[in-house]
Amino acid sequence: MAWAIVIFGAAVWPDGGPSPSLRRRVAYGRQAAHDDPGALIFCSGGVGRHGASEARLMARLLIEAGVDPARIALDEQSRDTMENVAAAVAFIRAEGLEGAVACSDGYHLPRIRMLFRAAGVASRAGPLGHGHAGPRAHRLRMVVREGLAYPYDWALATGWRLKFRSRNFTKVNKIK
C-alpha cells in the first residue's frame, strides 16, 4: 500500500523566498518523491509573517525541480506541527494511504512521529541530508524548543486521540 510524503513547513523570508530550513525540508521531500515516484506529496504549512503560504512555496519549489503537480496536495491552513500532523492524518485517511514519510529536520522528527503514532497512523523518517539545521546556536535553540514542545504535544495528542480519528481538521487543495 502507498504512503504519503509529508513535508513540514518552516519560515518564508520577507522577500517571499524559502528559509534554509524550508529549502532543506523540500529537498528531503524531493528526494523521497524521487525514491517513490508514485507517492502523493502533502505540503503542509500556512501563511506566516511573510509571503505566500509555506505549502504553496514548497509546491512551487517541487514543481520547479520537475515534480509532477498532479502528485502534490496543499494544506495552507496549519500553523504548527500539531496542525500539520492533523491535516496530514486527514489527507492520508481520505486517500486511503498506509502512512506518512515525514520530511523535516532531524531534531523535529521525533515529535512528528510521536504525533502520528498518537493519531494511529504509521510513519517513518524521510531522507535526511548531510547538512545541519543552520548555525550551532540555531540548532541548540531548536533542540531546546523541541524538548519543551514534545511533552506538551504528547499531552495534547493523548487527550485528542479520538479527535484525530474522527475529524477532518483542514481543507486540502490539490494543485492542478
C-alpha positions in Angstrom: 0.0 0.0 0.0 1.2 3.6 -0.7 2.5 6.1 1.8 2.2 9.9 1.6 5.3 12.0 1.6 4.6 14.8 4.1 6.8 17.9 4.0 6.6 20.1 7.1 6.7 23.8 6.8 9.2 26.3 8.0 9.7 30.1 7.7 9.3 32.0 4.5 11.7 35.0 4.3 10.5 38.6 3.9 11.3 38.5 0.2 9.0 35.6 -0.3 11.8 33.1 -0.6 12.4 29.9 1.4 14.4 30.0 4.6 17.2 27.5 4.8 15.0 25.2 6.9 12.2 25.2 4.4 14.7 24.7 1.5 16.2 21.6 3.3 12.8 20.1 4.0 11.7 20.5 0.4 15.0 18.8 -0.6 14.2 15.9 1.7 10.7 15.7 0.2 12.1 15.9 -3.4 14.4 13.0 -2.6 11.6 11.0 -1.1 9.5 11.7 -4.2 12.4 10.6 -6.4 12.7 7.4 -4.4 9.0 6.6 -4.6 7.7 8.1 -8.0 4.1 7.1 -7.4 3.7 8.6 -3.9 1.5 11.6 -3.3 3.2 14.6 -1.7 1.5 16.6 1.0 2.9 20.1 1.6 1.8 21.4 5.0 2.2 25.0 6.3 0.1 28.1 6.5 0.8 31.8 5.9 3.4 33.1 8.3 4.7 36.6 8.7 5.8 36.9 5.1 4.7 36.0 1.6 2.6 33.1 0.4 1.9 30.0 2.5 4.7 27.7 3.3 2.8 24.9 1.5 2.5 26.9 -1.7 6.2 27.8 -1.7 7.1 24.2 -1.2 4.9 23.2 -4.1 6.5 25.8 -6.3 10.0 24.6 -5.5 9.0 20.9 -6.1 7.4 21.8 -9.5 10.5 23.8 -10.5 12.5 20.7 -9.7 10.4 18.7 -12.1 7.9 17.1 -9.7 4.5 16.4 -11.4 2.0 18.9 -9.9 -0.7 16.2 -10.0 1.2 14.5 -7.2 1.0 17.5 -4.9 -1.6 18.4 -2.3 -1.5 21.5 -0.1 -2.5 22.3 3.4 -2.3 26.0 3.7 -4.1 26.3 7.0 -1.8 24.7 9.5 0.1 27.0 11.9 2.1 24.5 13.9 3.4 20.9 14.0 0.2 19.6 15.7 -2.0 21.0 13.0 0.4 19.8 10.3 0.1 16.3 11.5 -3.7 16.5 12.0 -4.1 17.7 8.4 -1.7 15.0 7.1 -3.7 12.4 9.0 -6.9 13.6 7.4 -5.3 13.5 4.0 -3.8 10.0 4.5 -7.2 8.7 5.6 -9.1 10.4 2.8 -6.7 9.0 0.2 -6.7 5.5 1.7 -2.9 5.6 2.3 -1.0 3.5 4.7 1.2 6.1 6.4 3.5 9.1 6.2 7.1 9.6 5.2 7.9 12.6 7.3 10.2 15.1 5.7 11.6 17.6 8.2 14.8 18.4 10.1 16.2 15.6 12.3 15.6 17.5 15.5 11.9 17.8 14.6 11.2 14.2 13.5 10.8 12.5 17.0 7.9 14.9 17.9 6.3 14.5 14.4 6.5 10.7 14.6 5.1 10.7 18.2 2.1 12.7 16.9 1.5 10.4 14.0 1.7 7.4 16.5 -0.9 9.2 18.8 -3.2 9.6 15.8 -2.8 5.9 14.9 -1.0 6.5 11.6 2.3 4.7 10.7 5.2 7.0 9.9 8.8 6.8 9.0 11.5 9.4 8.7 12.2 10.6 5.2 15.6 11.1 3.7 17.9 13.5 5.5 20.8 15.4 4.0 24.2 15.7 5.5 23.8 19.4 6.3 22.9 20.8 9.7 20.0 22.9 10.8 21.8 26.2 10.5 24.4 27.7 12.8 25.2 25.9 16.1 23.2 28.5 18.2 20.1 27.9 16.0 20.4 24.1 16.2 20.7 24.4 20.0 17.6 26.7 20.1 15.7 24.2 18.0 16.7 21.2 20.1 15.6 23.1 23.3 12.3 24.1 21.7 11.6 20.5 20.6 12.5 19.3 24.2 9.9 21.7 25.6 7.3 21.0 22.9 7.4 17.2 23.0 5.7 16.7 26.4 3.2 19.5 25.7 2.2 18.0 22.3 2.2 14.4 23.8 -0.3 15.5 26.5 -2.5 17.3 23.9 -2.3 14.4 21.4 -3.1 11.8 24.1 -6.2 13.9 25.0 -7.1 14.5 21.4 -6.6 10.9 20.1 -10.3 10.5 19.3 -10.4 13.8 17.5 -7.5 12.7 15.3 -9.6 9.7 14.3 -12.9 11.4 13.7 -12.4 14.9 12.4 -11.1 16.5 9.2 -9.0 19.3 10.5 -8.2 21.2 7.3 -9.3 21.6 3.8 -6.8 20.1 1.4 -6.5 21.7 -2.1 -4.8 19.7 -4.8 -2.7 21.7 -7.2 -3.8 21.5 -10.8 
